[in-house]
Amino acid sequence: MSNTSVEPSLVRRPGVSDNFRYLAYPDNLLVWMSDAQGQCNFVSPSWSTFTGRERAQELGNGWLDHVHPDDREHVTQGLHDVHADQVPFRRPFRYLREDGVYRWLMGQNMPHTTSAGDRLGHLCLCFDVTPYQEGEAEMEHSIQNVFPLLKQTRLIAVVLDTHGRVQFSNGGLCRLLHCHGPALVNCNLFQRHCAESDQGLFERLYPGGTQGPRFPAEFQSELITLERESRHVSWHAVVWRDSSGRIKGTMLIGDDVTALRHEEEETSLYVKAFEATEHAIVVTNALGTILSVNQAFIQLTGYSREEALGNNPRILQSGRHDAAFYKTLWNTVLTTGHWHGDVWDRRKDGGIYPKFLSISAIKNASKKLTNFIGIFYDNSERKTVEERLDHLAHFDALTGLPNRSLLLDRLEQAVERSIRLGTKVALLYLDLDHFKLVNDSLGHSAGDELLKAVAQRAKTCVRGVDTVARLGGDEFVVLVPDLQPSDDITTVANKLLEALTPPYAIGADTATCTPSIGISIYPDDSASVDELMKHADTAMYQVKQSGRGQYKFFLSPTASANTA
């Protein structure tokens, strides 16, 4: 890039630091700044080019008047936080151009101070992210909702990229490893901090240095702190994917179970720990009769010591686990001497709660089984966080329908079942005709209401085992598994056409968006899940080209030529 002189029009403005003036040059970067009272006193030339308005119209509160009404409160609150607390914030919002079109901007606001620390106002850098709103912007919004949750929990929370490098961590990980947050950024957690006995973990999670498609939902690791202390962590993983199904990274929620590990190994040696620990402990004989419980057991279960002694721990069973679950559990205990995992139990008052349970078999000097020791604690908070993360990762934020990630998972299961049972699987790929006209004429809020109404109508056309998913924008997919050779999928297609074609009431207005539907069948059209999706998409575009508002089955190029 060659050096050029500063344009005369870009003159110095009072209170605007020369350190920021170069940011006004790139066309794709929109910049504005405020004074100490929060009033806009500078916008970049790129801002005026983008909005189509004179810079004078954006000064003061002029620019804020063009923020979408549904986003204005969040933006205003964020600006207040920047101004009052001197903390930056990053948030997507919709902004109205002079041509009447709303565009999605990702705004990064930060405090602007003098070298002495005096407040001058704040600086905002904005990028137009509208092209990604149907995919990555929605994921960005979901992630922004997740971060406050991860910051508030006492649990360990970390976000890793596809190479295992830390992109975000909360105070729990810093406290666990005795590290400052900046030292963890971009570090490879399971390479830098894994104990020698756990060095193979990284290769199992990231074969060849990249995250594999089958990342475990639950696993444990032994980590080493800066002081070379060993810490055991039990992890729950949520894999994040973009709108096309590609893996973008993984969120891990962890619980420090180091104390629990030590208690498993040393409970018989430390009688004081039996009563002092916050973890509930129950000791039985070899037949499962309760011999002793600690105070934490009494507080957690609601059973007094007298009520528990002489009973069997099955009085705690919630009914959520079947006989096969307990059979596997006790086979593991008797074979290996230990079992640990999540269990749903019932308190005396009938309340059901999740707990983390560790069971150990105790033998005497003659290797004869004499006792069982169970150590457990309530992990309701962890389960709540896991459930919320799972929902954000697998369901569309607008319609509540399964997203692409969950659809692909269910499609793979349906194909595996089809192979075993000799059945078929159908995919119906839906795209709403002229949906863009609704957004352009009635606004994006009306478009969102229409999409939610389409989701509700579509769900009335399918069975309980079927899946209606939203891929993004105005694209939906209906998955119909377990089809018998005699089943006619056109029945479902006709139901969808009948349900989705009538006009929609959007406030005081009405809108009509007929669906164009492309259909592909497993295994007739392909044995590959990816190709099955592509074929249904291709058939949908053939409908678009031949008049819209109808359905077509996928025809291979060879079949199309023979038909012609």
Secondary structure as GFF3:
##gff-version 3
##sequence-region A 1 564
A	DSSP	alpha_helix	18	21	.	.	.	ID=ss1
A	DSSP	three_ten_helix	22	24	.	.	.	ID=ss2
A	DSSP	beta_strand	30	34	.	.	.	ID=ss3
A	DSSP	beta_strand	40	43	.	.	.	ID=ss4
A	DSSP	alpha_helix	45	51	.	.	.	ID=ss5
A	DSSP	alpha_helix	55	58	.	.	.	ID=ss6
A	DSSP	three_ten_helix	64	66	.	.	.	ID=ss7
A	DSSP	alpha_helix	69	85	.	.	.	ID=ss8
A	DSSP	beta_strand	89	96	.	.	.	ID=ss9
A	DSSP	beta_strand	102	113	.	.	.	ID=ss10
A	DSSP	beta_strand	119	128	.	.	.	ID=ss11
A	DSSP	three_ten_helix	130	132	.	.	.	ID=ss12
A	DSSP	alpha_helix	136	152	.	.	.	ID=ss13
A	DSSP	beta_strand	156	160	.	.	.	ID=ss14
A	DSSP	beta_strand	166	169	.	.	.	ID=ss15
A	DSSP	alpha_helix	171	177	.	.	.	ID=ss16
A	DSSP	alpha_helix	181	184	.	.	.	ID=ss17
A	DSSP	alpha_helix	189	192	.	.	.	ID=ss18
A	DSSP	three_ten_helix	196	198	.	.	.	ID=ss19
A	DSSP	alpha_helix	201	205	.	.	.	ID=ss20
A	DSSP	three_ten_helix	207	209	.	.	.	ID=ss21
A	DSSP	beta_strand	218	224	.	.	.	ID=ss22
A	DSSP	beta_strand	230	241	.	.	.	ID=ss23
A	DSSP	beta_strand	247	256	.	.	.	ID=ss24
A	DSSP	alpha_helix	258	266	.	.	.	ID=ss25
A	DSSP	three_ten_helix	267	269	.	.	.	ID=ss26
A	DSSP	alpha_helix	271	276	.	.	.	ID=ss27
A	DSSP	beta_strand	280	285	.	.	.	ID=ss28
A	DSSP	beta_strand	290	293	.	.	.	ID=ss29
A	DSSP	alpha_helix	295	301	.	.	.	ID=ss30
A	DSSP	alpha_helix	305	308	.	.	.	ID=ss31
A	DSSP	three_ten_helix	313	316	.	.	.	ID=ss32
A	DSSP	alpha_helix	323	336	.	.	.	ID=ss33
A	DSSP	beta_strand	338	346	.	.	.	ID=ss34
A	DSSP	beta_strand	352	363	.	.	.	ID=ss35
A	DSSP	beta_strand	369	378	.	.	.	ID=ss36
A	DSSP	alpha_helix	380	394	.	.	.	ID=ss37
A	DSSP	alpha_helix	404	421	.	.	.	ID=ss38
A	DSSP	beta_strand	424	432	.	.	.	ID=ss39
A	DSSP	alpha_helix	435	442	.	.	.	ID=ss40
A	DSSP	alpha_helix	444	459	.	.	.	ID=ss41
A	DSSP	beta_strand	467	472	.	.	.	ID=ss42
A	DSSP	beta_strand	475	483	.	.	.	ID=ss43
A	DSSP	alpha_helix	490	500	.	.	.	ID=ss44
A	DSSP	beta_strand	504	506	.	.	.	ID=ss45
A	DSSP	beta_strand	509	511	.	.	.	ID=ss46
A	DSSP	beta_strand	515	522	.	.	.	ID=ss47
A	DSSP	alpha_helix	529	545	.	.	.	ID=ss48
A	DSSP	beta_strand	551	553	.	.	.	ID=ss49
A	DSSP	alpha_helix	557	563	.	.	.	ID=ss50
###
